Amino acid sequence: MGSSWHLVRSGEGEWNTFPWGEIAWLANAALGNSPEITFGRVVIRPGERNPTHRHGNCWELLYLVSGRLHHHFGEESTEMVPGDLAVVAPGVSHWATTVSDDDAVMVVVYSTGTREMEAL
C-alpha cells in the first residue's frame, strides 16, 4: 500500500450490524486511509428503517445502488430508486425505510474523515 493511495479489498473495513441492516465503513480517518472523506456501504433490509439522525459536521451523499427507499429529509420525503443521489446538507435530520422486497443498498460519502452522527 502506497502512502498516497490505499486499496480496500472486498470484505475489509469496519462492519457494523444492526437489527435494521448493516454499515460497512471502507474509508475514514479512524481506519487510517482517508483523513478528509468517509466512504461506506449501507444496507437496509426490506420493511426496515434506519434511525432518525443527522450529521452536524459534514455534507452527505447517498447513492442508491439497488432496492427502493422512502427517504425522509427534515419535513420532506421522497421515494428513491436505483441511480438516485441525495445530497444532504449538514444538520438535516433524515431516515429511510426500504419499500422493496429486496435490500436497499446505498453508497454513502461524507465530506470529512471524522463524521459526527447524532441520533434523534
JOTAQUI-V436955 format. One record per residue. SS is DSSP state (h for helix, s for strand, l for the rest). BURIAL is # if it has 9 or more other C-alpha atoms within 8 Angstrom, else .. D_LAST is the distance of its C-alpha to the last C-alpha in Angstrom with 1 decimal. Layout:
BEGIN
[[SS & BURIAL & D_LAST] [SS & BURIAL & D_LAST]]
END
This chain:
BEGIN
[[l & . & 38.8] [l & . & 39.6] [l & . & 38.1] [l & . & 37.2] [l & . & 35.8] [l & . & 34.1] [l & . & 34.4] [l & . & 31.6] [l & . & 33.3] [l & . & 31.9] [l & . & 30.2] [l & . & 29.6] [l & # & 26.4] [s & . & 23.5] [s & . & 22.4] [s & . & 19.3] [s & . & 19.3] [s & . & 16.6] [l & . & 17.3] [l & # & 16.3] [s & # & 18.2] [s & # & 18.8] [s & # & 18.4] [s & # & 21.6] [s & # & 21.4] [s & # & 24.9] [s & # & 25.0] [l & # & 23.2] [l & # & 24.3] [l & . & 23.7] [l & # & 26.0] [l & . & 28.5] [l & # & 29.2] [l & # & 27.2] [l & # & 26.4] [l & # & 25.2] [l & # & 23.6] [s & # & 21.2] [s & # & 22.3] [s & # & 21.0] [s & # & 21.5] [s & # & 18.8] [s & # & 19.9] [s & # & 18.2] [l & # & 20.7] [l & # & 22.2] [l & # & 20.3] [l & # & 17.1] [s & # & 13.7] [l & # & 11.3] [l & . & 7.6] [l & # & 5.4] [s & # & 5.2] [s & # & 7.6] [l & # & 10.7] [l & # & 12.2] [l & # & 15.6] [l & # & 16.8] [l & # & 17.7] [s & # & 17.0] [s & # & 19.6] [s & # & 19.0] [s & # & 22.5] [s & # & 22.9] [s & # & 25.9] [s & # & 26.3] [l & # & 25.0] [l & # & 23.3] [s & # & 19.7] [s & # & 18.2] [s & # & 15.5] [s & # & 13.2] [s & # & 12.9] [l & . & 11.5] [l & . & 14.0] [s & . & 16.3] [s & # & 16.9] [s & . & 19.8] [s & . & 21.5] [s & # & 22.1] [l & # & 25.4] [l & # & 26.9] [l & . & 27.7] [l & . & 25.0] [s & . & 23.1] [s & . & 19.9] [s & . & 19.6] [s & # & 16.2] [l & . & 16.4] [l & # & 14.5] [l & . & 11.3] [l & # & 11.0] [l & # & 7.9] [s & # & 9.3] [s & # & 10.0] [s & # & 13.6] [s & # & 15.9] [s & # & 19.4] [l & # & 22.0] [l & # & 25.1] [l & . & 27.1] [l & . & 26.6] [l & # & 23.8] [s & # & 21.9] [s & # & 22.5] [s & # & 21.0] [s & # & 22.0] [s & # & 19.4] [s & # & 20.5] [s & # & 18.9] [l & # & 21.0] [l & # & 20.9] [l & # & 21.9] [l & # & 19.2] [l & # & 15.9] [l & . & 12.9] [l & . & 9.5] [s & . & 6.3] [s & . & 3.8] [l & . & 0.0]]
END
